[in-house]
Amino acid sequence: MTTSTATPTSRPLVRAPRTPRKGISTTMLRIEALRQLRNPYTLAFTLTMPVVMYLLFGASAAYGGQSAGHGNVSFYVMISMAAYGTAVAMSSLTSLAASESKQGWGRQLAMTPLGTVGYAVTKLITAVSFAALALVAVFTAGILTGASADDTWRWVAAAAIILGIGLMYGLFGLGVGLFFNADSAAALASISMTFFAFFGNVFMPLDGVMLDIARFTPLYGFVALSRWPLTDGTLTTGQTDPVWAVLLNVIVWLALFSVLVLAGVRRSKARQ
């Protein structure tokens, strides 16, 4: 007599449905915007400082109404401060995003419908929004205090160049955030931009050896192109920068910022 042993039937594994990932979260965009607006550091360096510096050096100066290129000196200083504010906003806010990523924010994101790409896009939109806000704040101060240009399109062209090329400083901030300590990344990014501005012919007209050095600094080409609709490349010293030279400055620093990001990614992975 043979006995048959029953084998339990195997049941297919049922996987829980995956939560679809979102590209952009309007909720997070709102939270990020409010968080940065409540951050005194962001308000001071990104919005307040460029406006105050314009009012000191462009609006209240006795030479503000003097002719400069296709406008006046106030317009010249206004463009410089708007470009500086954009660079600070892009670099500081993207460095914060990189720091959050290193602190394990990605593991928190895995528990939400927002994917990594959506998180990065949200941070980028926040940075660009604050860069645009800094530009609008400085341009509004310029309009109210007598900054003028011969043609309206020069205002639009200067703003477009500032916001377009200013995106490259997001790479700088991202690289700093990935490469250096999370607690000091944002401060280092904004302080670096201020240092580059002093030695890049942004805050004050340079001449001689200092001007020769300035041509190799990260902000020189960006600010020179931003002023181009006003000055056609002519400096306050009477010299003229060829357009290829300032474009080369931008391209070289864009490449160096990209290398910094790659180095930061490798350094971040080595720490894990």
C-alpha positions as MATLAB code, in Angstrom:
seq = 'MTTSTATPTSRPLVRAPRTPRKGISTTMLRIEALRQLRNPYTLAFTLTMPVVMYLLFGASAAYGGQSAGHGNVSFYVMISMAAYGTAVAMSSLTSLAASESKQGWGRQLAMTPLGTVGYAVTKLITAVSFAALALVAVFTAGILTGASADDTWRWVAAAAIILGIGLMYGLFGLGVGLFFNADSAAALASISMTFFAFFGNVFMPLDGVMLDIARFTPLYGFVALSRWPLTDGTLTTGQTDPVWAVLLNVIVWLALFSVLVLAGVRRSKARQ';
ca = [
       0.000    0.000    0.000;
       1.457    3.286   -1.049;
       0.741    6.577    0.600;
       0.768    9.733   -1.420;
       2.160   12.861    0.123;
       0.420   16.070   -0.829;
       2.684   18.932   -1.679;
       1.472   22.404   -0.920;
       0.639   24.359   -4.007;
       2.943   27.320   -4.502;
       1.221   30.661   -4.686;
       2.564   33.450   -6.838;
       4.045   36.319   -4.890;
       1.870   39.366   -4.974;
       3.866   42.581   -4.993;
       2.442   45.738   -3.640;
       1.770   48.260   -6.374;
       4.511   50.842   -6.646;
       3.606   54.420   -6.018;
       4.041   56.371   -9.240;
       6.818   58.938   -9.011;
       6.039   62.588   -9.525;
       8.143   64.839  -11.687;
       7.413   68.036   -9.775;
       5.559   68.555   -6.527;
       3.762   71.882   -6.212;
       3.537   71.278   -2.474;
       7.287   70.979   -2.158;
       7.781   74.010   -4.385;
       5.607   76.046   -2.047;
       7.367   74.697    1.044;
      10.801   75.400   -0.440;
       9.855   78.938   -1.408;
       8.458   79.722    2.039;
      11.449   78.105    3.732;
      13.898   80.260    1.796;
      11.841   83.400    2.321;
      12.011   82.748    6.073;
      15.744   82.110    5.920;
      17.514   85.342    6.979;
      20.722   84.174    5.307;
      18.987   83.817    1.925;
      17.223   87.159    2.245;
      20.395   88.993    3.278;
      22.791   87.683    0.614;
      20.434   87.024   -2.296;
      17.952   89.865   -2.138;
      18.985   92.586    0.303;
      22.720   92.871   -0.351;
      22.558   93.442   -4.161;
      19.847   96.101   -3.738;
      21.705   97.882   -0.935;
      24.960   97.862   -2.899;
      23.183   99.298   -5.933;
      21.651  102.054   -3.807;
      25.071  102.872   -2.328;
      27.163  102.805   -5.502;
      24.622  103.485   -8.236;
      21.651  105.464   -7.027;
      23.059  107.673   -4.287;
      26.367  108.419   -6.017;
      26.793  111.896   -7.495;
      27.917  110.386  -10.795;
      24.889  108.084  -11.163;
      23.279  110.268  -13.812;
      26.407  110.596  -15.920;
      26.489  108.995  -19.344;
      27.846  105.454  -19.666;
      27.625  103.721  -23.029;
      23.995  103.621  -24.147;
      22.670  104.687  -20.744;
      23.898  106.129  -17.477;
      26.157  105.013  -14.637;
      23.201  103.944  -12.490;
      22.159  101.497  -15.195;
      25.738  100.199  -15.362;
      25.852   99.567  -11.593;
      22.337   98.115  -11.633;
      23.349   95.451  -14.166;
      26.446   94.593  -12.134;
      24.511   94.133   -8.890;
      21.738   92.134  -10.582;
      24.329   89.786  -12.084;
      26.016   89.417   -8.697;
      22.701   88.679   -6.966;
      21.843   86.043   -9.575;
      25.192   84.311   -9.158;
      24.829   84.266   -5.363;
      21.263   82.939   -5.519;
      22.124   80.123   -7.915;
      25.291   79.050   -6.100;
      23.999   79.217   -2.528;
      20.646   77.488   -3.113;
      22.071   74.653   -5.216;
      24.794   74.087   -2.614;
      22.027   73.622   -0.026;
      20.400   71.015   -2.273;
      23.655   69.079   -2.547;
      24.160   69.254    1.217;
      20.675   67.871    1.862;
      21.369   65.020   -0.531;
      24.529   64.089    1.367;
      22.676   64.151    4.680;
      20.423   61.285    3.619;
      17.515   63.199    2.183;
      17.371   60.691   -0.656;
      16.256   57.955    1.744;
      13.402   60.165    2.884;
      12.417   60.824   -0.718;
      12.149   57.076   -1.317;
       9.164   57.059    1.062;
       7.323   59.745   -0.908;
       5.884   59.944   -4.440;
       8.566   62.515   -5.339;
      11.466   60.993   -7.242;
      15.079   62.104   -7.290;
      14.646   63.868  -10.619;
      11.582   65.673   -9.323;
      13.493   66.734   -6.222;
      16.366   68.087   -8.311;
      13.982   69.943  -10.650;
      12.139   71.425   -7.666;
      15.416   72.702   -6.200;
      16.476   74.104   -9.564;
      13.166   75.925  -10.013;
      13.539   77.386   -6.517;
      17.065   78.605   -7.264;
      16.063   80.122  -10.608;
      13.036   81.770   -9.004;
      15.169   83.440   -6.352;
      17.708   84.479   -8.988;
      14.866   86.094  -10.949;
      13.563   87.678   -7.750;
      16.989   89.184   -7.041;
      17.118   90.567  -10.583;
      13.617   92.036  -10.328;
      14.453   93.631   -6.962;
      17.585   95.342   -8.317;
      15.921   96.388  -11.584;
      12.958   97.809   -9.658;
      15.337   99.823   -7.486;
      17.009  101.030  -10.691;
      13.741  102.134  -12.248;
      12.769  104.027   -9.091;
      16.119  105.806   -8.780;
      16.814  107.000  -12.325;
      18.702  104.166  -14.021;
      18.149  104.638  -17.748;
      19.139  103.236  -21.125;
      18.631  104.606  -24.619;
      16.329  101.766  -25.678;
      13.919   99.449  -23.859;
      15.372   96.353  -25.499;
      18.642   96.960  -23.636;
      16.826   96.315  -20.340;
      15.341   93.096  -21.702;
      18.625   91.926  -23.241;
      20.585   92.549  -20.043;
      17.993   90.663  -17.963;
      17.949   87.724  -20.397;
      21.756   87.433  -20.396;
      21.897   87.587  -16.594;
      19.289   84.866  -16.072;
      20.498   82.704  -18.958;
      24.225   82.612  -18.269;
      23.699   82.893  -14.511;
      22.485   79.281  -14.486;
      26.120   78.153  -14.717;
      26.698   79.207  -11.113;
      24.226   76.540  -10.084;
      26.938   74.063  -11.105;
      29.422   75.873   -8.891;
      27.075   75.676   -5.911;
      26.313   72.019   -6.588;
      30.011   71.195   -6.747;
      30.755   73.074   -3.528;
      27.842   71.369   -1.771;
      29.034   67.911   -2.819;
      32.729   68.489   -2.239;
      32.797   70.317    1.088;
      31.233   69.926    4.526;
      27.458   70.279    4.489;
      27.371   72.825    7.320;
      29.604   75.320    5.526;
      28.758   74.701    1.858;
      26.172   77.460    1.380;
      28.256   80.048    3.231;
      31.348   79.068    1.247;
      29.480   79.343   -2.060;
      28.129   82.839   -1.389;
      31.368   84.120    0.163;
      33.258   82.822   -2.869;
      30.932   84.767   -5.173;
      31.538   87.940   -3.141;
      35.298   87.367   -3.322;
      35.114   86.789   -7.081;
      33.021   89.956   -7.472;
      35.610   92.119   -5.693;
      38.406   90.807   -7.903;
      36.292   90.427  -11.061;
      35.607   94.083  -11.916;
      32.046   93.813  -10.576;
      31.917   96.067   -7.503;
      34.456   98.672   -8.562;
      36.264   99.591  -11.801;
      39.714   98.020  -11.941;
      42.704   99.032  -14.023;
      46.250   97.930  -14.756;
      47.452   94.644  -13.286;
      44.270   94.180  -11.242;
      42.177   94.356  -14.423;
      44.467   91.842  -16.140;
      43.962   89.472  -13.204;
      40.203   90.116  -13.167;
      39.852   88.833  -16.738;
      40.657   85.317  -15.476;
      38.155   85.294  -12.596;
      34.794   83.414  -12.707;
      32.489   86.449  -12.721;
      34.338   88.615  -15.221;
      32.992   87.136  -18.454;
      29.468   86.771  -17.080;
      29.212   90.375  -15.910;
      30.957   91.727  -19.014;
      28.383   89.992  -21.225;
      25.570   91.246  -18.986;
      26.821   94.818  -19.518;
      27.237   94.316  -23.272;
      23.833   95.785  -24.290;
      24.914   98.959  -22.478;
      28.645   99.200  -23.150;
      29.338   97.131  -26.304;
      32.354   95.778  -24.417;
      33.886   99.166  -23.577;
      35.294   99.401  -20.040;
      35.342  102.435  -17.771;
      39.089  102.686  -18.463;
      38.431  103.150  -22.186;
      39.651   99.671  -23.134;
      37.439   97.290  -25.111;
      37.000   93.585  -24.467;
      36.543   91.490  -27.615;
      33.426   89.355  -27.401;
      35.384   86.151  -28.001;
      37.487   86.829  -24.905;
      34.536   87.178  -22.520;
      32.805   84.178  -24.124;
      35.976   82.155  -23.632;
      36.010   83.143  -19.961;
      32.430   81.865  -19.570;
      33.132   78.598  -21.428;
      36.289   77.824  -19.469;
      34.651   78.433  -16.096;
      31.583   76.447  -17.131;
      33.897   73.512  -17.866;
      35.742   73.970  -14.549;
      32.457   74.078  -12.615;
      31.427   70.830  -14.327;
      34.716   69.236  -13.269;
      34.077   70.429   -9.701;
      30.667   68.717   -9.736;
      32.203   65.441  -10.957;
      34.905   65.657   -8.288;
      32.251   66.356   -5.680;
      30.216   63.317   -6.751;
      33.277   61.068   -6.471;
      34.229   62.521   -3.085;
      30.674   62.091   -1.827;
      30.606   58.437   -2.927;
      33.989   57.792   -1.302;
      32.630   58.988    2.041;
      29.689   56.559    1.940;
];
